[in-house]
Amino acid sequence: MTSAASAIQVADWRQRVFALYAEVRVLALVNAEAAHGVWRDGRDELFRTHPQTPLLPEDRAGFTGLPVAPYDPAWRFEVEITAPDAPGGFDFETGTDGVVPFELIGHASIPEVGRLDVWRLRSYGGGLFIPVRDGLAGTTGGTYGGGRYLIDSIKGAHLGHGDTPGSLVLDFNFAYNPSCAYDPAWACPLAPLGNRVSGGIPVGEMYVR
């Protein structure tokens, strides 16, 4: 495959993800569980059919859908972002896209979960990034060991704003695995210390290997 063809496919993948989340945000205003079903089915279709699927060739033939837990409304929150305790950041070496710098812009405190750091990409395009690694990470039938993503707005994964100005919707039912969970050739930023919580989060995309 030529570099141009691959780039066009990646662009198409991202356009479809943006369109999927746009549909989900509107539907979630009236029926969050139905929106979750649309999200799950849309991602299954992308993983099953798109040429840029992160599934390895040997995993595609028997693919029947991603291991997503049933929707539980108790795991949806609207949170306000508080200022960081101190400046912070980290640089992530992707290997393909160079170094991606992240800046700590605040914290989100979630009842029964804990506090998560909120990051901003400082490179071109900006974007919010909120990963989470919970107490089920790396366990049998649990969640991916490196953590999952709640928001990665540069790639379209964003559930919108809450009713309070400046707040964000954090719905753990929509937590999803980074591509490196399926193909180790991908380089994915994993959850830093400020995005790790001790309790288990039994919703969203799980991890079966």
Secondary structure as GFF3:
##gff-version 3
##sequence-region A 1 209
A	DSSP	alpha_helix	3	28	.	.	.	ID=ss1
A	DSSP	alpha_helix	32	49	.	.	.	ID=ss2
A	DSSP	alpha_helix	57	60	.	.	.	ID=ss3
A	DSSP	three_ten_helix	73	75	.	.	.	ID=ss4
A	DSSP	beta_strand	76	82	.	.	.	ID=ss5
A	DSSP	beta_strand	89	93	.	.	.	ID=ss6
A	DSSP	beta_strand	99	110	.	.	.	ID=ss7
A	DSSP	beta_strand	114	121	.	.	.	ID=ss8
A	DSSP	beta_strand	128	132	.	.	.	ID=ss9
A	DSSP	beta_strand	148	152	.	.	.	ID=ss10
A	DSSP	three_ten_helix	153	155	.	.	.	ID=ss11
A	DSSP	beta_strand	167	171	.	.	.	ID=ss12
A	DSSP	three_ten_helix	172	174	.	.	.	ID=ss13
A	DSSP	three_ten_helix	179	181	.	.	.	ID=ss14
A	DSSP	three_ten_helix	193	195	.	.	.	ID=ss15
###
